[in-house]
Amino acid sequence: MVVLVASSAAGFALRRRQGQFRQAPSAAGVLTAADLGAPLGRQATLVQFSTDFCTFCGPTRELLTTMAGERDGVAFVEIDAANRMDLTKRLHVLSTPTVLVLDASGGIASRASGQPRKADLQGALDLVLRGGGQA
């Protein structure tokens, strides 16, 4: 019974964290247009790692596309995690979708694993657009 309760609590805690943006560590690195295979946004770039079999990648793609389209200077780039294992390993992408919010210079300001909520994405993007993201 104790094992069941402990494993259920751990499962609920992990599920609650899914899709929430966390500030990237200062050593998270910088992604260039060459890394992404597409130009960076003038102010920010939203990057989604996805796979063909990912359930939540389609809705996440729609959200990121909409968000980038609503904001001037924000680009959206989707990366097939299976075809870009170099980036997947380098950035420790362990599940899809994984979303990165990059600042104007390509610095990873924050990231989320799982389907992000619109409000959380807006908050992470607003932080970068206000200059509060880290490079």
DOPAFI-939700 format. One record per residue: x, y, z of N, C-alpha, C in turn; residue number from 1. Coordinates in pm, 1 decimal, always signed. Each point is the difference from the previous one (the first is absolute). Layout:
+----------+----------+----------+----------+----------+----------+----------+----------+----------+-----+
:      n_u :      n_v :      n_w :     ca_u :     ca_v :     ca_w :      c_u :      c_v :      c_w :   k :
+----------+----------+----------+----------+----------+----------+----------+----------+----------+-----+
:        X :        Y :        Z :        X :        Y :        Z :        X :        Y :        Z : NUM :
...
+----------+----------+----------+----------+----------+----------+----------+----------+----------+-----+
END
This chain:
+----------+----------+----------+----------+----------+----------+----------+----------+----------+-----+
:      n_u :      n_v :      n_w :     ca_u :     ca_v :     ca_w :      c_u :      c_v :      c_w :   k :
+----------+----------+----------+----------+----------+----------+----------+----------+----------+-----+
:    +82.5 :   -118.5 :     +0.0 :    -82.5 :   +118.5 :     +0.0 :    +87.5 :   +125.6 :     +0.0 :   1 :
:   +107.8 :     -2.2 :    +78.5 :    +90.0 :   +115.0 :     +8.1 :    +65.0 :    +26.1 :   -135.5 :   2 :
:    +40.7 :   -105.8 :    -69.1 :    +62.6 :    +13.3 :   -131.5 :    -99.6 :    +59.9 :    -99.3 :   3 :
:   -123.3 :    -43.6 :     +5.5 :   -102.6 :    +52.1 :    -89.5 :    -22.6 :   +149.3 :    +23.4 :   4 :
:     -9.9 :    +40.5 :   +123.6 :    -20.1 :   +141.1 :    +33.4 :   +120.6 :    +82.8 :    -43.3 :   5 :
:   +120.7 :    -48.9 :    +27.0 :   +121.9 :    +73.1 :    -36.5 :    +13.7 :    +13.0 :   -151.2 :   6 :
:    -26.6 :   -107.6 :    -72.4 :    +13.0 :     +7.2 :   -145.7 :   -109.7 :    +87.5 :    -60.5 :   7 :
:   -118.9 :     -2.5 :    +55.7 :   -106.7 :    +88.4 :    -48.0 :    +35.2 :   +146.4 :    +23.5 :   8 :
:    +53.8 :    +30.2 :   +115.9 :    +40.2 :   +137.8 :    +30.8 :   +110.2 :    +46.2 :    -95.2 :   9 :
:    +96.1 :    -86.3 :    -26.5 :   +107.8 :    +35.7 :    -92.9 :    -55.9 :    +21.6 :   -140.0 :  10 :
:    -92.8 :    -83.3 :    -43.2 :    -61.5 :    +15.2 :   -131.7 :    -76.8 :   +130.4 :    -13.3 :  11 :
:    -75.8 :    +34.9 :   +103.3 :    -74.1 :   +126.5 :     -2.3 :    +94.7 :   +119.3 :     -3.0 :  12 :
:   +108.8 :     -7.8 :    +75.4 :    +96.7 :   +110.4 :     +2.1 :    +64.6 :    +18.2 :   -137.3 :  13 :
:    +38.1 :   -109.4 :    -63.5 :    +60.3 :     +8.7 :   -133.0 :    -99.7 :    +52.9 :   -102.0 :  14 :
:   -123.0 :    -45.1 :     +6.4 :   -101.8 :    +46.5 :    -94.5 :    -27.3 :   +148.7 :    +18.3 :  15 :
:     +3.4 :    +47.2 :   +121.5 :    -24.9 :   +141.9 :    +26.9 :   +107.9 :    +87.9 :    -61.8 :  16 :
:   +123.3 :    -50.2 :     -7.4 :   +111.2 :    +76.9 :    -56.5 :     -0.2 :     -0.1 :   -151.6 :  17 :
:    -72.3 :    -94.6 :    -62.6 :     -3.7 :     -8.9 :   -145.6 :    -49.3 :   +131.6 :    -59.6 :  18 :
:    +72.7 :    +52.2 :    -97.1 :    -40.5 :   +119.5 :    -71.8 :    +33.7 :   +130.1 :    +69.2 :  19 :
:    +54.6 :     -5.0 :   +120.1 :    +36.0 :   +123.0 :    +70.2 :   +139.2 :    +44.0 :    -42.3 :  20 :
:    +14.0 :   +130.8 :    -20.8 :   +128.7 :    +54.3 :    -40.9 :    +88.4 :    +20.2 :   +120.9 :  21 :
:   +124.7 :    -40.8 :    -16.9 :   +101.5 :    +19.8 :   +103.4 :   +111.0 :    +83.6 :    -61.0 :  22 :
:    +53.1 :    +88.2 :    +79.4 :   +110.8 :    +81.4 :    -49.0 :   +118.6 :    -90.9 :    -26.0 :  23 :
:    +62.5 :    +21.3 :   -113.3 :   +115.2 :    -81.9 :    -37.6 :   +120.9 :    +42.9 :    +80.6 :  24 :
:    +88.4 :    -93.5 :    +35.3 :   +122.7 :    +38.9 :    +69.7 :    +86.0 :    +89.5 :    -89.0 :  25 :
:    +81.5 :    +81.7 :    +61.7 :    +80.6 :    +95.9 :    -76.6 :    +94.6 :    -69.1 :    -97.9 :  26 :
:    +32.3 :   -124.9 :    +24.3 :    +89.0 :    -73.5 :    -89.9 :    -77.7 :    -79.0 :   -105.4 :  27 :
:   -128.8 :    +32.9 :    -19.1 :    -84.0 :    -76.0 :    -93.0 :    +46.2 :    +12.3 :   -143.9 :  28 :
:    +65.0 :   +108.1 :    -32.4 :    +54.6 :    +13.5 :   -133.6 :    -78.4 :    +92.6 :    -90.4 :  29 :
:    +51.1 :    +10.2 :   -119.1 :    -56.7 :    +88.4 :   -101.4 :    -21.4 :    -82.6 :   -125.7 :  30 :
:   -113.2 :    +20.6 :    -64.5 :    -28.5 :    -65.4 :   -127.4 :     +8.7 :   +103.4 :   -111.0 :  31 :
:    +62.5 :    -37.0 :   -107.5 :    +14.4 :    +89.4 :   -114.7 :    -99.1 :    -38.9 :   -108.6 :  32 :
:    -11.3 :    +86.1 :   -100.5 :    -83.7 :    -31.6 :   -114.4 :    +48.6 :   -128.2 :    -67.9 :  33 :
:   +129.4 :    -21.3 :     -0.8 :    +55.4 :   -123.1 :    -58.5 :    -43.3 :   -122.8 :    +80.3 :  34 :
:     -1.8 :    +11.1 :   +133.2 :    -46.5 :   -110.9 :    +83.4 :   -145.1 :    -34.1 :    -30.6 :  35 :
:    -81.4 :   +103.8 :    -15.4 :   -143.8 :    -17.8 :    -18.0 :    -39.4 :    -29.7 :   -143.6 :  36 :
:    +85.4 :    +37.3 :    -94.7 :    -35.3 :    -14.9 :   -140.6 :   -102.5 :   +102.6 :    -44.3 :  37 :
:    -11.7 :   +108.6 :    +74.7 :    -95.5 :   +107.4 :    -30.0 :    +48.0 :   +126.3 :    +71.4 :  38 :
:    -41.0 :   +116.5 :    -47.9 :    +44.0 :   +123.4 :    +65.6 :    -63.0 :    +18.2 :   +137.6 :  39 :
:    +75.8 :    +65.6 :    +87.7 :    -52.3 :    +36.9 :   +131.7 :    -96.6 :   +116.5 :    -14.7 :  40 :
:    -93.2 :    +10.2 :    +91.9 :    -88.6 :   +115.0 :     +2.9 :    +77.1 :   +123.3 :    +45.1 :  41 :
:    -42.7 :   +115.5 :    -43.2 :    +67.2 :   +124.2 :    +35.7 :     -1.6 :    +24.8 :   +151.7 :  42 :
:   -108.7 :    -43.1 :    +67.6 :    -11.3 :    +20.4 :   +144.4 :     +3.4 :   -130.4 :    +79.6 :  43 :
:    -55.0 :   -105.9 :    -56.4 :     -6.5 :   -128.8 :    +69.5 :    -28.3 :   -110.1 :   -101.6 :  44 :
:    +30.2 :   -122.7 :    +39.9 :    -28.7 :   -116.2 :    -84.2 :    -59.4 :   -109.7 :    +87.3 :  45 :
:   -108.8 :    -57.9 :    -47.3 :    -61.8 :   -114.8 :    +65.3 :    +42.5 :   -124.2 :    -76.2 :  46 :
:    +57.6 :    -96.0 :    +71.1 :    +50.4 :   -122.5 :    -62.7 :    -75.3 :   -117.8 :    +58.5 :  47 :
:    -52.3 :    -85.8 :    -87.7 :    -68.9 :   -120.7 :    +44.0 :    +72.4 :   -121.9 :    -53.4 :  48 :
:    +36.3 :    -90.7 :    +89.4 :    +51.1 :   -131.0 :    -38.6 :   -119.5 :    -93.5 :     -2.2 :  49 :
:    -19.9 :    -68.1 :   -112.5 :   -113.9 :    -89.8 :    -12.8 :    +41.8 :   -127.3 :    -72.5 :  50 :
:    -91.2 :    -96.8 :     -0.3 :    +19.8 :   -126.3 :    -70.8 :   -131.1 :    -35.8 :    -68.9 :  51 :
:     +6.5 :    -92.1 :    -94.6 :   -118.8 :    -41.5 :    -74.6 :   -106.9 :    -62.5 :    +89.3 :  52 :
:    +40.5 :    -69.5 :   +104.6 :    -94.4 :    -74.2 :    +83.2 :    -45.0 :    +77.5 :   +124.4 :  53 :
:    +34.6 :   +126.4 :     +8.8 :    -30.1 :    +82.8 :   +116.7 :   -146.7 :    +44.5 :     +0.2 :  54 :
:    -71.2 :    -32.0 :   +105.6 :   -141.7 :    +32.6 :    +12.2 :    -24.8 :   +150.0 :    +13.0 :  55 :
:    +80.7 :    +68.1 :    +78.6 :    -24.8 :   +140.8 :    +30.1 :    +76.6 :    +96.7 :    -90.2 :  56 :
:    +75.8 :    -51.6 :    -95.6 :    +79.9 :    +88.6 :    -85.8 :    -85.2 :    +85.1 :    -92.5 :  57 :
:   -107.7 :    -54.3 :    -53.5 :    -87.7 :    +76.7 :    -89.0 :    -62.6 :   +120.4 :    +69.8 :  58 :
:    -67.2 :    -20.5 :   +113.9 :    -55.9 :   +113.6 :    +71.9 :   +106.1 :   +100.3 :    +47.1 :  59 :
:   +116.5 :    -50.1 :    +37.2 :   +108.2 :    +89.4 :    +42.2 :    +48.5 :    +82.6 :   -118.4 :  60 :
:    +14.6 :    -61.8 :   -117.0 :    +39.2 :    +70.3 :   -122.3 :    -98.1 :   +113.1 :    -30.6 :  61 :
:   -129.0 :    -29.3 :    +11.3 :   -102.9 :   +100.9 :    -25.7 :    +12.8 :   +117.4 :    +97.4 :  62 :
:    +19.9 :    -29.7 :   +126.9 :    +14.6 :   +104.7 :   +100.6 :   +122.5 :    +86.5 :    -27.7 :  63 :
:   +112.8 :    -62.4 :    -29.1 :   +123.3 :    +74.9 :    -25.1 :     -9.6 :    +81.4 :   -129.1 :  64 :
:    -61.3 :    -56.2 :   -102.7 :    -18.3 :    +72.3 :   -125.4 :    -86.7 :   +123.3 :    +21.6 :  65 :
:   -108.1 :    -16.7 :    +72.8 :    -88.7 :   +112.3 :    +30.5 :    +72.0 :   +106.8 :    +81.1 :  66 :
:    +70.0 :    -43.0 :   +103.9 :    +69.6 :    +93.7 :    +87.9 :   +106.4 :    +78.4 :    -77.8 :  67 :
:    +75.6 :    -68.1 :    -84.7 :   +102.6 :    +68.4 :    -79.8 :    -64.3 :    +95.9 :    -99.1 :  68 :
:   -112.9 :    -38.4 :    -57.2 :    -67.8 :    +85.3 :    -96.5 :    -60.8 :   +124.9 :    +60.8 :  69 :
:    -31.3 :     -6.3 :   +128.4 :    -61.9 :   +114.0 :    +69.2 :   +101.4 :   +103.0 :    +48.1 :  70 :
:   +126.3 :    -35.1 :     -2.8 :   +102.4 :    +88.3 :    +56.5 :   +105.8 :    +31.3 :   -103.7 :  71 :
:    +24.7 :   +126.1 :    -20.1 :    +99.6 :    +45.2 :    -96.5 :   +139.6 :    -40.5 :    +46.8 :  72 :
:    +78.2 :    -52.7 :    -92.2 :   +138.5 :    -35.2 :    +30.1 :    +18.1 :   -134.2 :    +68.4 :  73 :
:   -106.5 :    -81.1 :     +5.9 :     +8.2 :   -132.1 :    +62.5 :    -12.7 :   -105.3 :   -109.5 :  74 :
:    +95.6 :    -91.3 :     -5.3 :     +0.1 :   -108.0 :    -99.1 :    -33.8 :   -132.2 :    +68.1 :  75 :
:    -49.9 :    -93.9 :    -80.3 :    -26.5 :   -135.4 :    +47.9 :    +76.7 :    -97.8 :    -87.3 :  76 :
:    +70.6 :    -93.3 :    +64.3 :    +75.8 :   -102.8 :    -71.1 :    -34.6 :   -135.1 :    +61.2 :  77 :
:    -37.3 :    -94.2 :    -85.1 :    -26.0 :   -136.0 :    +46.8 :   +113.8 :    -89.8 :    -44.3 :  78 :
:    +47.1 :    -81.9 :    +90.8 :   +111.3 :    -90.4 :    -27.9 :    -45.6 :   -143.3 :    +24.4 :  79 :
:    +23.4 :    -85.9 :    -97.9 :    -28.9 :   -141.8 :    +15.3 :   +111.0 :    -60.7 :    +85.5 :  80 :
:    -36.3 :    -38.4 :   +121.0 :    +99.5 :    -50.2 :    +94.8 :    +72.0 :   -124.1 :    -51.4 :  81 :
:    -69.5 :    -83.3 :    -74.1 :    +61.4 :   -122.9 :    -52.1 :   +104.1 :    +29.5 :   -107.2 :  82 :
:    -20.0 :   +106.3 :    -76.7 :    +94.1 :    +35.6 :   -105.9 :   +113.5 :    +89.4 :    +47.7 :  83 :
:    -14.1 :    +56.5 :   +118.0 :   +103.3 :    +90.6 :    +53.0 :    +48.9 :    -49.0 :   +135.8 :  84 :
:    +48.7 :   -123.5 :     +1.2 :    +48.1 :    -58.6 :   +124.7 :   +116.3 :    +79.0 :    +59.0 :  85 :
:    +75.7 :    +71.3 :    -84.4 :   +109.0 :    +82.7 :    +51.4 :    -54.1 :   +105.8 :    +96.3 :  86 :
:   -105.1 :    +70.3 :    -40.6 :    -60.2 :   +101.7 :    +87.2 :    -76.0 :    -63.2 :   +115.9 :  87 :
:    -68.9 :   -110.1 :    -27.4 :    -75.4 :    -68.5 :   +104.1 :    +91.2 :    -40.3 :   +114.9 :  88 :
:   +113.8 :    -56.7 :    -31.6 :    +96.0 :    -39.6 :   +103.8 :    +62.7 :   +121.8 :    +67.0 :  89 :
:    +42.8 :    +96.0 :    -79.6 :    +65.4 :   +119.8 :    +53.6 :    -88.7 :    +74.8 :    +98.4 :  90 :
:   -130.5 :     +4.2 :    -29.5 :    -93.4 :    +76.6 :    +82.7 :    -77.1 :    -87.4 :    +99.7 :  91 :
:    +34.2 :   -128.2 :     +5.8 :    -63.4 :    -93.3 :    +93.9 :   -152.0 :     -3.6 :    -16.4 :  92 :
:    -44.8 :     -9.3 :   -124.4 :   -142.4 :    -12.7 :    -28.6 :    -36.5 :   -146.1 :    +22.2 :  93 :
:    -82.4 :    -25.3 :   +103.2 :    -33.8 :   -136.9 :    +37.1 :   -142.8 :    -38.6 :    -36.7 :  94 :
:    -83.5 :    +98.4 :    -35.0 :   -137.1 :    -29.3 :    -39.2 :    -47.5 :   +105.6 :    -99.0 :  95 :
:   -106.2 :    -35.1 :    -72.0 :    -57.2 :    +95.6 :    -94.2 :   -147.0 :    +19.7 :    +34.6 :  96 :
:    -50.4 :   +120.6 :    -16.2 :    +74.5 :   +117.1 :    -44.8 :    +85.8 :    +58.9 :   +111.6 :  97 :
:   +114.0 :    +52.8 :    -39.0 :    +81.1 :    +84.3 :    +86.7 :     +6.2 :   +135.0 :    -68.1 :  98 :
:    -28.5 :   +105.2 :    +75.8 :     -5.3 :   +135.2 :    -54.0 :   +108.4 :    +84.5 :    +65.1 :  99 :
:    +76.5 :    +71.2 :    -82.0 :   +101.0 :    +93.8 :    +47.1 :    -43.3 :   +140.5 :    -37.5 : 100 :
:    +24.5 :    +94.2 :    +89.1 :    -20.3 :   +140.9 :    -30.1 :   +138.4 :    +62.3 :     -5.4 : 101 :
:    +37.3 :    +49.9 :   -118.4 :   +131.5 :    +59.9 :    -20.3 :    -12.5 :   +151.4 :     -0.7 : 102 :
:   +104.0 :    +67.3 :    +50.0 :     +2.3 :   +146.2 :    -10.0 :    +50.8 :    +39.9 :   -138.1 : 103 :
:    +14.7 :   +127.5 :    -23.7 :    +37.9 :    +49.9 :   -132.0 :   +134.3 :    -53.3 :    -47.6 : 104 :
:    +90.1 :    -29.2 :    +92.3 :   +132.2 :    -49.2 :    -38.2 :     +6.7 :   -151.8 :     -8.0 : 105 :
:   -112.9 :    -68.7 :    +24.5 :     -1.6 :   -145.7 :     -5.9 :    +25.0 :    -66.9 :   +133.0 : 106 :
:    +13.7 :    +78.4 :   +107.0 :    +19.5 :    -57.4 :   +133.0 :   -128.0 :    -66.8 :    +48.6 : 107 :
:    +13.8 :   -115.0 :    +61.9 :   -116.6 :    -73.2 :    +49.1 :    -43.5 :    +62.4 :   +132.7 : 108 :
:   -114.0 :    +67.5 :     -3.5 :    -51.1 :    +68.2 :   +119.3 :    -81.4 :    -94.5 :    +87.4 : 109 :
:    -82.7 :    -84.6 :    -62.8 :    -79.4 :    -95.1 :    +77.0 :    -39.5 :   -117.0 :    -88.4 : 110 :
:    -49.6 :   -105.8 :    +66.3 :    -38.9 :   -119.9 :    -72.4 :   -112.3 :    -69.7 :    +73.9 : 111 :
:    -76.1 :    -77.0 :    -76.3 :   -107.7 :    -80.4 :    +57.5 :     -4.1 :   -133.5 :    -71.4 : 112 :
:    -27.8 :   -106.0 :    +75.1 :    -20.2 :   -132.4 :    -57.8 :   -146.9 :    -34.3 :    +15.4 : 113 :
:    -60.2 :    -47.6 :   -106.1 :   -142.5 :    -27.8 :     +2.2 :    -76.1 :   +115.6 :    -62.3 : 114 :
:   -130.8 :    -15.8 :     -9.1 :    -83.4 :   +101.8 :    -63.7 :    -11.8 :   +121.8 :    +91.8 : 115 :
:    +49.9 :   +116.4 :    -45.3 :     -6.1 :   +119.2 :    +84.7 :   -139.5 :    +61.9 :     -0.2 : 116 :
:    -31.1 :    +66.2 :   +109.4 :   -124.2 :    +76.4 :     +7.1 :    +26.1 :   +137.5 :    -60.1 : 117 :
:   -101.4 :    +55.6 :    -63.0 :    +14.1 :   +128.6 :    -68.0 :    +49.7 :   +108.7 :    +95.2 : 118 :
:    -54.3 :     +6.2 :   +119.4 :    +39.5 :   +103.2 :    +96.2 :   +147.0 :    -13.7 :    +39.2 : 119 :
:    +46.1 :   -124.9 :    +15.6 :   +140.6 :    -22.6 :    +35.7 :    +91.9 :    +42.3 :   -114.1 : 120 :
:    -39.9 :    -32.1 :   -123.0 :    +78.8 :    +39.8 :   -116.8 :     +4.6 :   +151.3 :    -12.7 : 121 :
:   -113.6 :    +65.2 :    +18.8 :     -4.0 :   +146.2 :     -6.6 :    +92.1 :    +61.5 :   +104.0 : 122 :
:     -1.8 :    -53.2 :   +121.0 :    +86.0 :    +52.4 :   +105.6 :   +147.3 :    -15.6 :    -33.3 : 123 :
:    +38.9 :   -117.5 :    -50.3 :   +140.5 :    -24.5 :    -35.0 :    +43.4 :    +90.1 :   -115.4 : 124 :
:    -87.3 :    +16.5 :    -98.5 :    +32.3 :    +84.7 :   -114.3 :     +4.7 :   +146.8 :    +40.6 : 125 :
:    -95.6 :    +43.5 :    +80.9 :     -0.8 :   +139.4 :    +47.0 :   +127.9 :    +34.0 :    +75.9 : 126 :
:    +48.4 :    -92.4 :    +79.4 :   +124.0 :    +22.9 :    +74.7 :   +116.0 :    +28.1 :    -95.0 : 127 :
:     +9.6 :    -76.2 :   -107.8 :   +105.6 :    +21.7 :    -99.0 :    -20.4 :   +131.9 :    -73.9 : 128 :
:   -123.9 :    +27.8 :    -37.9 :    -27.0 :   +122.7 :    -75.6 :    +23.7 :   +126.0 :    +83.9 : 129 :
:    -14.9 :    -11.2 :   +129.7 :    +28.7 :   +113.3 :    +89.7 :   +148.9 :     +9.3 :    +34.0 : 130 :
:    +77.6 :    -93.6 :    -50.9 :   +143.2 :     +2.2 :    +26.1 :    +39.9 :    -72.5 :   +127.7 : 131 :
:    -92.5 :    -79.2 :    +56.5 :    +29.5 :    -69.8 :   +124.1 :    +53.4 :   -140.3 :    -20.0 : 132 :
:     +5.3 :    -46.0 :   -125.9 :    +53.9 :   -132.4 :    -26.7 :   +150.4 :     +0.7 :    +12.0 : 133 :
:    +58.4 :   -115.5 :    +21.4 :   +145.3 :     -5.3 :    +11.4 :    +60.8 :    -52.4 :   -127.0 : 134 :
:   +121.9 :    +41.2 :    -27.8 :    +67.1 :    -46.3 :   -121.0 :    +99.8 :   -106.0 :    +33.1 : 135 :
+----------+----------+----------+----------+----------+----------+----------+----------+----------+-----+
END
